[in-house]
Amino acid sequence: MGQVVVRYKVKPEHADENRQLIERVFAELAASDPGGIRYATLQLEDGVSFVHVASIETDDGRNPLGDVAAFAEFTRDLPSRCDEPPIALAANVVGSYGLT
């Protein structure tokens, strides 16, 4: 099992588009229920900062998001939407109350 945290800032004019693309990812996940992943995205108070937290729980470590068409669409133009590019860091859960 591995966790990853990704944070980035989008250009203000792309904040709504970015949120809509993320919502499509979650809609597809809900419809397809691929299993093997716990995933959350937060839009911070400034409206342009986003944080994605994923826990990959597949036996082979493969990320199920790779099979989600809406995720491919979300990531396709992400660099052009960003003011600060995505930074992905592996993470370890120290504690959680109801989140993981």
Secondary structure, DSSP 8 states (H G I E B T S, - for coil): -EEEEEEEEE-GGGHHHHHHHHHHHHHHHHHH---SEEEEEEE-TTSSEEEEEEEE--TT---GGGG-HHHHHHHHTHHHHEEEEEEEEEE-----SS--
